[in-house]
Amino acid sequence: MNTLSDSSRRGFITNSAMLCAHLSLAPLFVSLSGGNAHGRTTANGFEPAYLTLHQTGELKKRAENLQQLMESCSLCPRQCGVNRLQGETGFCRSPGTTLVISSAHPHFGEERPLVGHRGSGTIFFAHCGLRCVFCQNWEISHMGRGNRNAEEQLADMMLQLQQRGCHNINLVSPSHYSAAILAALDIAAGKGLRLPIVYNTCGWERLEILQVLDGIVDIYLPDFKFWDPDIAIKYSADADDYPDVTRAAILEMQRQVGVARPNNSGVMERGLMIRHLVMPNNKGGSVDIINWIAANLPHDTYVNIMAQYTPHFRAFDFPEISRRISSEEYRAVVDTAKSAGLTNLDVQGHWWLRR
Ligand code: SF4
């Protein structure tokens, strides 16, 4: 689960109600498959990873395999063991097998290669298995604000986002709904969905689940939040394995999709895009995280160094994270990344660095 600590996501939530209403109207059909909703590729010749698996029946099978894991739920590293198929609720508070979706619409505040000209087709799922104390969208992630939906409705949302001309389907906080998402994707693929799938996650993903997603997800968009297990314990509900699990997860994501490179139109269609949110007083362990990326991944790995930390929710219970970061704190992380040899950095504008 993403803790949604960047301003772009805040804007996304703020505007959701209004834009969702627009989405339901779906006034404009702009197909990325050259005008044919059932076309195989986009105008750029892109074919989504999941299409072959849909055609062979493998996608449906994998959705069923993930659903079986919900009998003693182990969809995320909490591994609660509750029987969600019988309606039991685990740490994430997701209601059994039902999807809870907060909003779905073209989003223009994500990374530029995901936004392009027509926006990232973002679907925001409620509830969370990580539940950070500083989450600025705590109403959604902690309290579960959203509407209950069936898999068929999620498939329709994906298709409507495609009709709106979005460049991708951006699944925000998908982990605890991965089984239903795959089932919905199978339905949507059968009805003509051809957009790349963005798996927008907190990074805290089990390898076993990621391996099920191999060949389905086109773009992985993980956070790497904390380096120190004690910090993860303190701010993310005792998730002491966050650093270890996330390191292994990011390596697996890299293995599956490789370095993210935009197409000729500047739009990303496949690859790994890492987000790191710089926290006050270096509580995220930014330097260690950046150096680990440089030592373990290609130097042209896409890394978004985010400056927009803002204390929300229970952050004010922790004085050390109850303020925004300074320009000096941010600049130090960017300088570290450049010194480490990382060449594909997404950083705040120079105006911010000069503050
Ligand atoms: S997805 Fe929810 S119920 Fe399942 S293991 Fe994670 S926190 Fe527990």
Boltz pocket constraint, residues with backbone or C-beta under 6 A from the ligand:
constraints:
  - pocket:
      binder: B
      contacts: [[A, 73], [A, 74], [A, 75], [A, 76], [A, 77], [A, 78], [A, 79], [A, 80], [A, 81], [A, 82], [A, 84], [A, 89], [A, 90], [A, 91], [A, 92], [A, 93], [A, 94], [A, 128], [A, 129], [A, 175], [A, 176]]
      max_distance: 6.0
